[in-house]
Amino acid sequence: MRRNRNEIQIMYEFLSCINDGEVQVSNIIRKVNITYQRLGDLSKYLEQRGLIKINQNGDKTSFEIQQKGREFLEEYKSFKK
């Protein structure tokens, strides 16, 4: 049985997903297992803190991980060990 994830784990999964390259929003929702509303809230939170950049191109939304986001991933990986 899978344990409930905390906010940090969800952030890690989201950042890992976009760190692999450009991914469609629907794929992020499916991989991270969050709702569309939660994705919107999470992405705004991470952008405000400088971990990601949200790019709008018409009706398409893409996410770009920033250096601070990569540092978060590395710290989380070392902590998780």
Rosetta blueprint (number, residue, H / E / L):
1 M L
2 R L
3 R L
4 N L
5 R L
6 N L
7 E H
8 I H
9 Q H
10 I H
11 M H
12 Y H
13 E H
14 F H
15 L H
16 S H
17 C H
18 I H
19 N H
20 D L
21 G L
22 E L
23 V L
24 Q L
25 V H
26 S H
27 N H
28 I H
29 I H
30 R H
31 K H
32 V H
33 N L
34 I L
35 T L
36 Y H
37 Q H
38 R H
39 L H
40 G H
41 D H
42 L H
43 S H
44 K H
45 Y H
46 L H
47 E H
48 Q H
49 R L
50 G L
51 L L
52 I E
53 K E
54 I E
55 N E
56 Q E
57 N E
58 G L
59 D L
60 K E
61 T E
62 S E
63 F E
64 E E
65 I E
66 Q L
67 Q H
68 K H
69 G H
70 R H
71 E H
72 F H
73 L H
74 E H
75 E H
76 Y H
77 K H
78 S H
79 F H
80 K H
81 K L
